[in-house]
């Protein structure tokens, strides 16, 4: 498997996350001084709420971009044994947005919507929810969020299809939703897209039918467009060598 990762984008998002967290923390601490004056008690509560939301947004982003391993690295590990017929591109530039994970294979494109969330996840069509009490949800407010993976898949597919149309490429685009944390429990019924654990990804991708009309030259062109100057990286597990035992003399 070939890997292309937009590291400069990751660095940029890490920096943004730190600034958002610092701004939120500064707003939160400023309420201690504002609240000392009873006249400004109401504005102090408003600043506290704003600071709480901004700080937690920053912490969510810091967790996403500074965690080791990140979602993109976990996906790389899961797909490490795939052949070079598959190319995964992380944070691909598509018009004015980024698509987190794109896999180009002999049959077309699959965009992967990843979630690192834990606990019990329920899906009914395009409706998603996480089971748990209100206190548990409050504790996880600054952590990874479920949101709506189906809507994210719709958005990513639409962006890729528009991009392909502009480049005059006719390629099938599909989507899949991947939960990368081993401690997630999935209750899935009638999903809009395939819903997978990370270790199920290789079998899923290998099961996709090739498209004879999607030539190797078109695949290479598409990889070049979405890589936007980034070079192919080696997978750590693929390049790791086994130690060689020397025979005793």
C-alpha positions in Angstrom: 0.0 0.0 0.0 1.2 3.5 -0.8 0.7 6.3 1.7 0.5 10.0 1.1 0.1 12.3 4.1 -0.2 16.1 4.0 2.0 16.7 7.0 2.1 20.5 6.6 -1.7 20.5 7.0 -1.4 18.5 10.2 1.1 20.9 11.6 -1.1 23.8 10.8 -4.1 22.2 12.5 -2.0 21.4 15.6 -1.0 25.1 15.8 -4.6 26.3 15.4 -5.8 23.9 18.1 -3.2 25.2 20.6 -4.3 28.8 19.9 -8.0 28.0 20.3 -7.3 26.3 23.6 -5.2 29.2 24.9 -7.8 31.8 23.9 -10.6 29.8 25.6 -8.5 29.4 28.7 -7.8 33.1 28.7 -11.5 34.0 28.4 -12.3 31.5 31.2 -9.8 33.0 33.6 -10.8 36.5 32.8 -14.2 35.8 34.3 -12.6 35.5 37.8 -11.6 39.2 37.6 -14.7 40.4 35.9 -16.9 38.6 38.5 -15.3 40.5 41.3 -17.4 43.5 40.4 -21.1 42.8 41.0 -22.0 45.2 38.3 -20.4 42.9 35.7 -21.7 39.6 37.1 -24.0 38.9 34.1 -21.2 39.6 31.5 -18.9 37.4 33.6 -21.3 34.4 33.2 -21.5 35.1 29.5 -17.7 35.2 29.2 -17.5 32.0 31.2 -19.9 30.2 28.8 -18.0 31.4 25.8 -14.7 30.5 27.3 -15.9 27.0 28.2 -17.1 26.3 24.7 -14.0 27.7 23.0 -11.6 25.9 25.4 -13.3 22.6 24.8 -13.3 23.1 21.1 -9.6 23.6 21.3 -9.1 20.5 23.4 -11.1 18.4 21.0 -8.9 19.6 18.1 -5.7 19.1 20.1 -6.8 15.5 20.9 -7.5 14.9 17.2 -4.2 16.4 15.8 -1.7 15.8 18.6 -2.7 12.3 19.7 -0.3 9.5 18.9 -1.3 7.5 17.0 -3.8 9.7 15.1 -6.6 8.3 13.1 -4.6 8.4 9.9 -1.8 6.4 11.5 -4.3 3.8 12.8 -5.8 3.4 9.4 -2.3 3.0 7.9 -1.6 0.2 10.4 -4.9 -1.5 9.5 -4.1 -1.4 5.8 -0.4 -2.2 6.1 -0.7 -5.5 4.3 -2.5 -4.3 1.2 -0.7 -4.3 -2.1 0.5 -1.2 -4.0 -2.7 -1.4 -6.0 -4.1 0.7 -3.2 -3.1 4.3 -2.3 -4.3 6.0 0.7 -4.2 9.8 0.8 -4.7 11.6 4.1 -6.2 15.1 4.3 -6.4 15.4 0.5 -7.1 18.9 -0.8 -10.4 18.9 -2.7 -11.3 22.4 -3.9 -11.4 24.6 -0.8 -11.8 21.7 1.7 -9.9 18.7 3.0 -11.1 15.1 2.7 -9.7 13.2 5.7 -8.9 9.8 4.2 -9.2 8.8 0.5 -8.3 5.3 -0.8 -7.7 4.9 -4.5 -8.1 1.3 -5.7 -8.5 -0.4 -9.1 -12.3 0.2 -9.0 -12.4 3.8 -8.0 -12.3 5.9 -4.8 -13.4 5.2 -1.2 -13.6 8.1 1.2 -13.2 6.9 4.8 -14.9 8.7 7.6 -13.1 7.9 10.8 -14.1 8.1 14.4 -12.0 7.4 17.5 -14.9 7.4 19.9 -15.5 4.7 22.5 -18.6 3.3 24.2 -21.9 2.1 22.7 -22.8 3.6 19.3 -26.2 3.2 17.8 -27.1 3.9 14.1 -30.5 3.8 12.5 -30.2 4.8 8.8 -28.7 8.3 8.9 -29.3 8.8 12.7 -26.5 8.3 15.1 -26.3 8.4 18.9 -24.0 7.4 21.7 -25.4 5.6 24.7 -24.6 6.9 28.1 -25.8 9.2 30.9 -25.7 13.0 31.0 -22.7 13.1 33.4 -20.7 10.8 31.1 -21.5 13.0 28.1 -20.4 16.1 30.1 -17.1 14.4 30.9 -16.5 13.6 27.2 -17.4 17.1 26.0 -13.8 18.0 25.3 -13.0 14.6 23.8 -13.8 13.0 20.4 -17.3 13.6 19.2 -19.6 11.3 17.2 -21.6 14.0 15.3 -23.1 12.4 12.2 -20.7 10.3 10.2 -23.3 9.7 7.4 -23.6 13.4 6.7 -19.8 13.7 6.7 -19.7 10.9 4.1 -22.3 12.6 2.0 -20.3 15.8 2.1 -17.0 14.2 1.3 -18.4 12.2 -1.6 -20.1 15.3 -3.1 -16.8 17.2 -2.9 -14.9 14.4 -4.6 -17.5 14.1 -7.3 -17.4 17.8 -8.0 -13.6 17.7 -8.1 -13.5 14.8 -10.5 -16.0 16.5 -12.8 -13.8 19.6 -12.9 -10.8 17.4 -13.8 -12.8 15.5 -16.4 -12.3 12.2 -14.7 -15.1 9.6 -14.5 -14.5 7.6 -11.4 -16.9 5.8 -9.0 -16.8 7.3 -5.5 -18.0 5.3 -2.5 -17.9 5.9 1.3 -17.3 3.9 4.4 -17.4 4.8 8.1 -14.5 3.4 10.3 -14.3 3.2 14.1 -10.7 3.0 15.0 -10.9 2.5 18.8 -10.9 -1.2 19.9 -13.3 -0.5 22.8 -16.3 0.7 20.7 -19.5 -1.3 20.6 -21.6 -0.9 17.4 -25.3 -1.4 17.1 -25.9 -0.9 13.4 -29.1 -1.3 11.5 -29.8 -0.2 7.9 -26.7 2.0 7.4 -26.3 4.4 4.6 -22.7 3.4 4.2 -20.7 0.3 5.4 -19.8 0.7 9.0 -16.5 -1.0 10.0 -14.0 -1.6 12.7 -10.5 -0.7 11.7 -9.4 -4.4 11.4 -12.2 -5.0 9.0 -10.9 -2.5 6.5 -8.5 -4.7 4.5 -11.2 -7.4 3.8 -13.7 -4.7 2.8 -11.3 -3.0 0.4 -10.2 -6.2 -1.2 -13.8 -7.2 -1.8 -14.5 -4.2 -3.9 -14.7 -5.0 -7.6 -12.1 -3.5 -10.0 -13.2 -1.4 -12.9 -11.4 -2.2 -16.2 -12.2 1.2 -17.6 -10.3 2.9 -14.7 -6.8 2.7 -16.1 -3.5 2.7 -14.3 -2.7 6.1 -15.9 -5.9 7.6 -14.6 -5.2 6.3 -11.1 -1.7 7.8 -11.2 -3.1 11.1 -12.4 -5.7 11.1 -9.6 -3.0 10.3 -7.0 -0.9 13.2 -8.4 -3.8 15.6 -8.2 -4.8 14.7 -4.6 -1.2 14.4 -3.4 -0.5 18.1 -4.4 3.2 17.7 -4.3 3.5 15.4 -1.3 5.7 12.3 -1.8 4.8 8.7 -1.1 5.6 7.5 2.4 6.6 4.0 3.4 4.4 2.2 5.9 6.3 1.5 9.1 5.1 -2.0 9.3 6.1 -2.7 5.7 9.6 -1.4 6.1 10.3 -3.0 9.4 12.8 -5.9 9.1 12.9 -9.0 11.2 16.1 -9.5 13.2 18.5 -12.0 11.7 19.9 -14.6 14.0 23.5 -15.4 13.4 24.5 -19.1 13.7 26.9 -19.9 16.4 30.4 -20.5 15.2 
